[in-house]
Amino acid sequence: MKLIIALATTLLLTSCSTGGLSSESEKSYVSGNGAAVLIKEPLRKPAPNLSGEVLGGGKFDYEIGKVTVVNVWASWCSPCRAEAPTLSAFASKNPEIQFVGILTRDNLSSAISFVNRFNLTFPTLIDDAVIASFRGSLPANAIPTTLIIDAKGRVAARISGQVTVSLLRELLEKVSGGKVNV
């Protein structure tokens, strides 16, 4: 009986569904539960440098001054696929908010197909080291993770797991101090 409970617990706590893929990196990541953390303004820490090569070519350099949504994703992650239309819609309806993705533990051809399928118009960094640089503030602790950086360049919020329209809107309105279009 203890073995069955241990196996069931392990299955519940393991990574996103891989859709039959068996990559070790995909198996080692934990899917979040949608829990959100909002940091009070005086306690926020500076965001790390968000710059580098982007999927499909080119370079991205983050500039302080806009509220920024940073989404950590992978094409094999079921919650990432489920939240992609929400992120795409928010990005297109809110040009005053900067969106950037960070690809993790994925191959480039699958990631490009994902971007095309979900019509993601925002840049996606392809360097896992960028994820590690959030350790001093609010690290990405699941796939997907969505971080919100305030206009002063400080990490303000994190959603561990799939974003929802209502949760993303609520956090963005709190961080930006304004209305967000959905």
VOPAGU-2260 file (C-alpha; in pm, 1 decimal, decimal comma):
REM VOPAGU-2260
SITE   aa  ch    i         X         Y         Z
SITE  MET   A    0       0,0       0,0       0,0
SITE  LYS   A    1     282,7     241,7      86,4
SITE  LEU   A    2     441,4     166,2    -250,4
SITE  ILE   A    3     117,9     251,1    -433,3
SITE  ILE   A    4      84,6     579,9    -242,7
SITE  ALA   A    5     448,4     665,2    -313,7
SITE  LEU   A    6     404,6     592,3    -685,0
SITE  ALA   A    7      83,7     795,4    -704,8
SITE  THR   A    8     248,5    1088,1    -526,8
SITE  THR   A    9     546,0    1072,2    -763,1
SITE  LEU   A   10     315,6    1076,8   -1065,7
SITE  LEU   A   11     125,8    1376,8    -931,2
SITE  LEU   A   12     441,6    1575,5    -865,6
SITE  THR   A   13     628,1    1507,4   -1189,0
SITE  SER   A   14     655,4    1712,2   -1501,7
SITE  CYS   A   15     416,7    1837,2   -1765,3
SITE  SER   A   16     274,1    1582,1   -1996,3
SITE  THR   A   17     528,1    1519,1   -2264,4
SITE  GLY   A   18     286,4    1376,5   -2513,6
SITE  GLY   A   19     492,4    1060,1   -2540,7
SITE  LEU   A   20     831,9    1230,5   -2560,8
SITE  SER   A   21    1098,3    1074,0   -2345,0
SITE  SER   A   22    1366,8    1338,6   -2314,8
SITE  GLU   A   23    1533,0    1338,1   -1974,4
SITE  SER   A   24    1514,8    1717,7   -1951,9
SITE  GLU   A   25    1140,6    1707,3   -2005,7
SITE  LYS   A   26    1093,1    1444,0   -1736,5
SITE  SER   A   27    1288,0    1644,9   -1481,1
SITE  TYR   A   28    1071,5    1957,3   -1480,5
SITE  VAL   A   29     769,9    2011,6   -1257,0
SITE  SER   A   30     446,0    2161,2   -1380,2
SITE  GLY   A   31     305,8    2439,5   -1165,2
SITE  ASN   A   32     -43,3    2459,0   -1022,1
SITE  GLY   A   33    -127,7    2814,3   -1125,3
SITE  ALA   A   34     -30,7    2962,9    -788,1
SITE  ALA   A   35      48,3    3332,2    -800,4
SITE  VAL   A   36     280,2    3547,6    -591,8
SITE  LEU   A   37     262,1    3927,2    -590,9
SITE  ILE   A   38     550,6    4108,1    -422,6
SITE  LYS   A   39     477,3    4432,2    -240,5
SITE  GLU   A   40     645,6    4725,3    -412,4
SITE  PRO   A   41     908,2    4804,1    -145,3
SITE  LEU   A   42    1024,0    4439,6    -141,2
SITE  ARG   A   43    1075,2    4397,1    -516,3
SITE  LYS   A   44    1422,7    4316,6    -644,6
SITE  PRO   A   45    1571,7    4422,3    -978,0
SITE  ALA   A   46    1507,2    4189,6   -1269,7
SITE  PRO   A   47    1812,2    4030,8   -1427,4
SITE  ASN   A   48    1941,4    4131,3   -1767,1
SITE  LEU   A   49    1697,4    3997,3   -2025,5
SITE  SER   A   50    1885,8    4000,1   -2349,0
SITE  GLY   A   51    2020,2    3758,6   -2600,6
SITE  GLU   A   52    1953,6    3564,7   -2916,1
SITE  VAL   A   53    1590,1    3501,5   -3000,1
SITE  LEU   A   54    1411,6    3216,0   -3167,9
SITE  GLY   A   55    1407,1    3269,3   -3544,2
SITE  GLY   A   56    1712,6    3496,1   -3537,8
SITE  GLY   A   57    1791,4    3838,6   -3409,0
SITE  LYS   A   58    1854,5    3976,7   -3065,0
SITE  PHE   A   59    1636,3    4106,7   -2782,9
SITE  ASP   A   60    1741,0    4368,1   -2527,7
SITE  TYR   A   61    1507,6    4444,3   -2239,4
SITE  GLU   A   62    1459,8    4809,2   -2158,5
SITE  ILE   A   63    1326,3    4936,2   -1827,5
SITE  GLY   A   64    1019,5    5157,3   -1857,8
SITE  LYS   A   65     742,9    4915,2   -1956,0
SITE  VAL   A   66     564,9    4651,0   -1754,9
SITE  THR   A   67     700,9    4325,7   -1894,8
SITE  VAL   A   68     557,7    3974,8   -1900,1
SITE  VAL   A   69     822,1    3701,1   -1916,6
SITE  ASN   A   70     690,0    3355,2   -2002,5
SITE  VAL   A   71     906,7    3044,1   -1962,0
SITE  TRP   A   72     779,2    2771,6   -2193,8
SITE  ALA   A   73     852,1    2461,2   -2399,7
SITE  SER   A   74     661,9    2319,2   -2696,4
SITE  TRP   A   75     622,8    1974,6   -2534,9
SITE  CYS   A   76     449,3    2118,1   -2226,4
SITE  SER   A   77      69,4    2075,0   -2228,0
SITE  PRO   A   78      -2,6    2375,8   -2000,4
SITE  CYS   A   79     224,2    2585,5   -2224,4
SITE  ARG   A   80      12,7    2491,3   -2525,4
SITE  ALA   A   81    -305,5    2565,1   -2330,1
SITE  GLU   A   82    -192,7    2912,7   -2219,6
SITE  ALA   A   83     -35,8    3021,9   -2551,0
SITE  PRO   A   84    -360,6    3166,8   -2697,1
SITE  THR   A   85    -414,4    3371,1   -2378,8
SITE  LEU   A   86     -62,9    3514,4   -2389,0
SITE  SER   A   87     -90,5    3585,8   -2760,3
SITE  ALA   A   88    -420,5    3770,6   -2710,7
SITE  PHE   A   89    -286,4    3976,4   -2418,5
SITE  ALA   A   90      25,9    4069,5   -2615,1
SITE  SER   A   91    -171,0    4186,0   -2920,0
SITE  LYS   A   92    -433,1    4379,6   -2721,4
SITE  ASN   A   93    -186,3    4550,0   -2485,1
SITE  PRO   A   94     100,8    4700,8   -2686,5
SITE  GLU   A   95     202,9    4912,8   -2386,8
SITE  ILE   A   96     304,2    4589,4   -2208,3
SITE  GLN   A   97     619,6    4419,0   -2329,8
SITE  PHE   A   98     604,5    4039,2   -2368,8
SITE  VAL   A   99     905,3    3810,1   -2400,3
SITE  GLY   A  100     934,1    3433,9   -2385,5
SITE  ILE   A  101    1217,6    3216,1   -2263,5
SITE  LEU   A  102    1243,7    2877,9   -2430,2
SITE  THR   A  103    1364,6    2598,7   -2206,3
SITE  ARG   A  104    1460,5    2237,5   -2260,2
SITE  ASP   A  105    1333,6    2221,0   -2615,3
SITE  ASN   A  106    1459,2    2192,2   -2969,8
SITE  LEU   A  107    1443,9    2489,7   -3201,4
SITE  SER   A  108    1237,5    2333,5   -3480,6
SITE  SER   A  109     961,5    2226,6   -3239,0
SITE  ALA   A  110     969,2    2568,5   -3077,0
SITE  ILE   A  111     937,1    2748,4   -3411,4
SITE  SER   A  112     638,6    2528,6   -3499,6
SITE  PHE   A  113     483,5    2616,3   -3161,0
SITE  VAL   A  114     530,7    2991,7   -3222,0
SITE  ASN   A  115     373,6    2964,1   -3567,1
SITE  ARG   A  116      84,8    2745,6   -3449,1
SITE  PHE   A  117     -11,6    2984,6   -3168,5
SITE  ASN   A  118      77,7    3305,1   -3354,7
SITE  LEU   A  119     311,6    3428,4   -3083,3
SITE  THR   A  120     432,6    3768,7   -3196,2
SITE  PHE   A  121     661,4    3844,8   -2903,9
SITE  PRO   A  122    1032,1    3747,4   -2902,8
SITE  THR   A  123    1152,3    3430,6   -2730,6
SITE  LEU   A  124    1500,1    3410,5   -2582,0
SITE  ILE   A  125    1672,7    3076,6   -2640,1
SITE  ASP   A  126    1921,1    3080,9   -2351,1
SITE  ASP   A  127    1837,7    2877,0   -2037,2
SITE  ALA   A  128    2093,4    3084,3   -1843,3
SITE  VAL   A  129    1842,9    3370,5   -1845,3
SITE  ILE   A  130    1607,9    3158,1   -1633,1
SITE  ALA   A  131    1879,3    3093,8   -1375,7
SITE  SER   A  132    1946,2    3466,6   -1343,6
SITE  PHE   A  133    1608,4    3514,1   -1167,9
SITE  ARG   A  134    1730,9    3318,9    -861,6
SITE  GLY   A  135    1787,7    3635,3    -659,2
SITE  SER   A  136    1424,0    3744,3    -687,9
SITE  LEU   A  137    1143,7    3511,1    -798,3
SITE  PRO   A  138    1285,9    3216,1    -987,7
SITE  ALA   A  139    1099,0    3016,3   -1246,1
SITE  ASN   A  140    1002,0    2705,9   -1053,1
SITE  ALA   A  141     786,5    2520,8   -1303,5
SITE  ILE   A  142     708,3    2492,5   -1671,7
SITE  PRO   A  143     534,7    2716,0   -1755,6
SITE  THR   A  144     622,7    3008,2   -1531,0
SITE  THR   A  145     515,0    3363,6   -1602,7
SITE  LEU   A  146     695,8    3651,8   -1436,4
SITE  ILE   A  147     583,0    4014,8   -1436,4
SITE  ILE   A  148     839,8    4291,5   -1416,0
SITE  ASP   A  149     720,3    4638,5   -1317,2
SITE  ALA   A  150     802,2    4954,5   -1514,9
SITE  LYS   A  151    1093,6    5024,3   -1279,6
SITE  GLY   A  152    1258,3    4696,6   -1380,1
SITE  ARG   A  153    1177,6    4501,5   -1064,5
SITE  VAL   A  154    1030,5    4151,4   -1042,7
SITE  ALA   A  155     675,5    4203,0    -918,1
SITE  ALA   A  156     485,6    3877,1    -963,6
SITE  ARG   A  157     504,6    3512,4   -1064,5
SITE  ILE   A  158     249,3    3258,8   -1182,8
SITE  SER   A  159     374,8    2902,1   -1145,8
SITE  GLY   A  160     186,1    2701,7   -1404,5
SITE  GLN   A  161     -69,3    2787,8   -1667,4
SITE  VAL   A  162    -192,4    3147,5   -1674,7
SITE  THR   A  163    -561,4    3223,8   -1687,1
SITE  VAL   A  164    -718,7    3535,1   -1832,9
SITE  SER   A  165    -852,7    3653,6   -1496,7
SITE  LEU   A  166    -531,0    3593,3   -1302,4
SITE  LEU   A  167    -303,4    3752,6   -1561,3
SITE  ARG   A  168    -534,1    4052,7   -1595,1
SITE  GLU   A  169    -554,8    4095,4   -1216,7
SITE  LEU   A  170    -177,5    4083,5   -1166,8
SITE  LEU   A  171    -104,7    4310,5   -1462,4
SITE  GLU   A  172    -356,2    4567,5   -1339,2
SITE  LYS   A  173    -203,1    4561,1    -990,6
SITE  VAL   A  174     151,1    4594,4   -1123,8
SITE  SER   A  175      74,8    4854,8   -1392,2
SITE  GLY   A  176    -184,5    5049,5   -1196,2
SITE  GLY   A  177    -409,5    5063,4   -1501,6
SITE  LYS   A  178    -670,6    4875,5   -1698,7
SITE  VAL   A  179    -557,3    4582,0   -1911,0
SITE  ASN   A  180    -738,0    4474,6   -2226,0
SITE  VAL   A  181    -849,5    4113,1   -2268,0
